[in-house]
Amino acid sequence: MTDAERTAIYTDFHEKVLNYVNSKVCNMTQAEDLTSDIFLKIYEKLDTFDESKSSLSTWIFTITRNTLTDYYRTRKVFSEVPEDFRDDTCIDDEICNDEMLETLADALESLDERERDLIILRYYKGLTLTEIAERMNISYSYVKILHNKALSGMRGYF
């Protein structure tokens, strides 16, 4: 791949990818970091792109979506626990928590993109269904339907 091709891809898609990522993580610094990671992946995998299977924009946004999924899957909140507090029960709880996070990630992955976005906005970002309807530019009634459908789809994992 030539430098001109890389520059053209970056010029054509950087702002779109950055805006999309920022809309999902709502933190510009984190969005910029993720966008950089996405473009590194694009450049590393460009030789695997097949025009007969999808357009360049579809391929780039598939990489973007997968990177965001990985970001949410691997994102964990850590806190320090005093050494004298650790016992076997705590270790068992950590193992259960890790397994629950993996199950949750699998359940989220099973949803379509709109349902997954809704669940993330509701339970990770803490938005109300009304706020989600406004943000996703859809009716409140439809958000309720999507919310129930997404929760039903995820129940099979738990």
Secondary structure, 3 states (H helix, E strand, C coil): CCHHHHHHHHHHHHHHHHHHHHHHHCCHHHHHHHHHHHHHHHHHHHHHCCCCCCCHHHHHHHHHHHHHHHHHHHCCCCCCCCHHHCCHHHHHHHHHHHHHHHHHHHHHHHCCHHHHHHHHHHHHCCCCHHHHHHHHCCCHHHHHHHHHHHHHHHHCCC
